[in-house]
Amino acid sequence: MSDLYLTRQAAADFISIKPATLRSWHYRGGGPPMVKFGRMCRYEQSKLIAWAAKQAKKVNRPAVRRAAKGGGK
């Protein structure tokens, strides 16, 4: 099976973030794995899915309401 190679814009859209965020993560040594074809940056869709799954955090507890600040008693 051949993998799809996504542009930075398409990869960002796929995981609902801005392309600038992907670029920033890459320059800081993080984010999903990227491949280069000459000057073109591409993201393999299967690796992007696997990376996103590792980053996901499950929330199993109900949200806790916090008291308003400065409201006193």
C-alpha positions in Angstrom: 0.0 0.0 0.0 1.4 3.4 -0.9 1.3 6.2 1.6 0.1 9.7 0.9 2.6 12.5 1.3 0.9 15.7 2.6 2.1 19.2 2.2 2.6 21.2 5.4 -0.8 23.0 4.8 -2.6 19.6 4.2 -0.9 18.0 7.3 -1.9 21.0 9.5 -5.5 20.9 8.2 -5.5 17.1 8.9 -4.7 17.6 12.6 -6.5 20.9 12.9 -3.6 23.2 13.6 -1.9 26.1 11.8 1.0 25.4 9.4 3.2 27.8 11.4 2.8 25.5 14.4 4.1 22.5 12.4 7.0 24.7 11.2 7.8 25.8 14.7 7.7 22.3 16.1 10.1 21.1 13.3 12.6 23.9 14.0 12.5 23.1 17.8 13.1 19.4 17.1 9.6 18.1 17.7 6.3 17.5 16.0 5.5 14.7 13.6 8.2 13.1 11.4 8.8 14.9 8.2 10.5 13.9 4.9 12.1 16.2 2.4 12.1 15.9 -1.4 14.6 18.5 -2.4 13.3 21.7 -0.8 9.8 20.3 -0.4 8.7 19.3 3.1 6.1 16.5 3.3 4.4 14.5 6.0 3.5 10.8 5.5 -0.2 10.4 6.4 0.2 7.1 8.3 3.1 8.5 10.4 1.1 11.7 11.0 -1.8 9.6 12.3 0.5 7.5 14.5 2.2 10.6 15.9 -1.2 12.3 16.7 -2.4 9.1 18.4 0.7 9.2 20.7 0.1 12.9 21.5 -3.6 12.4 22.4 -4.4 12.5 26.1 -7.5 10.8 27.5 -9.6 12.8 29.9 -11.6 10.4 32.1 -12.6 12.8 34.8 -15.4 15.3 34.9 -14.5 19.0 34.6 -13.9 20.7 37.9 -15.6 24.1 38.4 -13.3 26.7 39.9 -14.5 29.5 42.2 -14.5 33.0 40.6 -11.6 35.2 41.6 -12.2 38.2 43.8 -15.7 37.1 44.7 -15.0 36.8 48.3 -17.2 34.4 50.4 
